[in-house]
Amino acid sequence: MVYRNNYRRTNTTVSFINYHFVFCPRYRRKIFLRADIEKRFKELVLEVCGKWKIQVIAIECDKDHTHMILNSLPKQSPSDIMAKIKRFTSKKLREEFPHLQHLESLWTRSFFVSTAGNVSSETIKRYVENQKKKN
């Protein structure tokens, strides 16, 4: 895979897909108050994303939630991305931090996702509307 001008190229696609994700621990537990958990969580996200060829553009945690901007390939849905990240990080964090072991699940089932790109929707709309006028 070759990266040029922020576009990702495979044999069959050229894409630029950025997602902004936000999700929380179950019951809004303040797990990120501990710096060691936050640091390990970020390392695990980088690990699982690397395995699935998802680029981490940005990641930050507040005491009871996390924000991520991720760049993915077209075949990866937001739901699949979240499932992979949540499953992997929950398993590892509960294995490594004894006070989290008793939890049935670490993360809520819900999440927020929004697309995020280099240009606004209004710019794209104008571009599409002006296509016919160019010919």
RAPEHU-V305113 format. One line per field, one symbol per residue. phi: phi as a letter, one per 40 degrees, with the letter a starting at -180 (. if undefined). burial: # if it has 16 or more other ideal C-beta (glycine too) atoms within 10 Angstrom, else .. A space follows every 50 residues. Layout:
# RAPEHU-V305113
phi->???
burial->???
This chain:
# RAPEHU-V305113
phi->.bbbfgcbbbcbabaabbbbbbabcdgfdcccccccccccdccccccccc cbfbcccaaabbdbabbabbbbcccbcdccccdcccccccccccccbdcc ccccacbcccabaacabcbcccccdcccccccccc
burial->.......#........###.#.###.....##....##.###.##..##. ...#....#.#...##.#####...#.#..##.###.###.###.....# ..#..##...#.#......................
